[in-house]
Amino acid sequence: RKEVEQDPGPFNVPEGATVAFNCTYSNSASQSFFWYRQDCRKEPKLLMSVYSSGNEDGRFTAQLNRASQYISLLIRDSKLSDSATYLCVVNRNSGYALNFGKGTSLLVTP
Amino acid sequence: DTGVSQDPRHKITKRGQNVTFRCDPISEHNRLYWYRQTLGQGPEFLTYFQNEAQLEKSRLLSDRFSAERPKGSFSTLEIQRTEQGDSAMYLCASSPGLTPLHFGNGTRLTVT
């Protein structure tokens, strides 16, 4: 089983839609969770951290369910500029580095 | 520009040749990482340095791969006897802590 699993999509949604991405992780001892964003042919960049109580950053909401080892990202009122690949990220067993999921591709259309 | 710098941007090599890539991290970051990314996949962890110490290596890092970070500044990643399966984007990242990782633009390796 892969350490971080995501539905690769693609998700095609119209502008203004709400879209949710899910991710599961295999290591129950994981402590740190993040969503990164990667634009086409660009490097990944941190979108937001994910906290146990859930957290929001503008139109983006991240949730963590430790019991189910499940992380989600909700994007409200999608913009064309949200089109990108969203990478679910969890710390490695060692705690030194991060494991990335395969990514979920989002295309927001006019 | 004080971001992470990688060199070269592109490398085309013949199977069996050795290649070396360089990464210059953000100067105040003591953590440095190498990742590899192929089309349609997320970055795969290769190795991690804290200062000059290599503290973790992935099982993906076969004995043909070696990385160094002398003096805790720039890092090099060498691949010996390249194979076609080594073709990928090699990403270097640095960070002050576990996150955020600041990635460079990557070195795209093509093995023919």
Interface residues (C-beta under 8 A of the other chain):
Chain A: V4 P8 S32 F34 Y36 E43 P44 K45 L46 S49 L87 N91 R92 S94 G95 Y96 A97 L98 N99 F100 G101 K102 G103
Chain B: R31 Y33 Y35 G40 Q41 G42 P43 E44 F45 Y48 Q50 L55 E56 L91 L98 T99 P100 L101 F103 G104 N105 G106
